[in-house]
Amino acid sequence: MNTIKTITIKSKKPLIVITAEEYEGMKETIELLSRNPRLADELKKEREEMDKGKYITLRDIKKRYRIR
């Protein structure tokens, strides 16, 4: 579960405190998106397809290819 807390320091500017794991994940996402600018659009389209129910489950793949 992501827990984000806001604290204020003497400068009165808010800070966001996140785990190192979350920070590393954010950095990786930024790096991936900067390498392929169309990736964000592709992911958005895929999300829309999933929302419409257009996907195949892992269970279906295993069944189709007889994987246990």
C-alpha positions in Angstrom: 0.0 0.0 0.0 1.4 3.4 -0.9 1.5 5.8 2.0 2.2 9.4 1.1 2.5 12.0 3.8 3.0 15.7 3.5 5.1 17.6 6.0 6.2 21.3 6.1 9.7 22.5 6.8 10.9 26.0 7.7 10.7 27.1 4.1 6.9 26.4 4.3 7.2 24.3 1.1 5.5 21.0 1.2 7.5 17.8 0.9 6.2 14.4 -0.2 7.7 11.4 1.6 7.6 8.1 -0.2 9.5 4.8 0.2 12.7 4.3 -1.7 11.0 1.5 -3.6 8.3 3.9 -4.9 10.9 6.5 -5.8 12.9 4.0 -7.8 9.8 2.8 -9.6 9.0 6.4 -10.5 12.5 7.0 -11.8 12.2 3.8 -13.9 8.9 4.9 -15.3 10.3 8.3 -16.3 13.3 6.6 -18.0 11.1 4.2 -19.9 8.7 7.0 -21.1 11.6 9.3 -22.1 13.1 6.5 -24.2 9.8 5.9 -26.0 7.6 9.0 -26.1 4.8 7.0 -27.8 4.7 4.5 -24.9 2.3 6.6 -22.8 -0.2 6.7 -25.7 0.2 3.0 -26.3 -0.4 2.2 -22.6 -3.5 4.5 -22.6 -4.9 2.6 -25.6 -4.3 -0.7 -24.0 -6.0 0.4 -20.8 -9.0 1.5 -22.8 -9.1 -2.0 -24.5 -8.9 -3.6 -21.1 -11.7 -1.4 -19.8 -13.8 -2.6 -22.7 -13.1 -6.2 -21.7 -10.8 -6.9 -24.6 -8.1 -9.0 -23.0 -7.1 -12.6 -22.4 -6.4 -13.9 -18.9 -3.4 -15.9 -17.8 -5.8 -18.8 -17.0 -7.0 -18.7 -20.6 -3.4 -18.7 -22.0 -2.4 -21.6 -19.8 -5.5 -23.5 -20.9 -4.9 -22.7 -24.6 -1.2 -23.8 -24.5 -1.7 -26.5 -21.9 0.6 -24.9 -19.3 0.2 -25.8 -15.7 
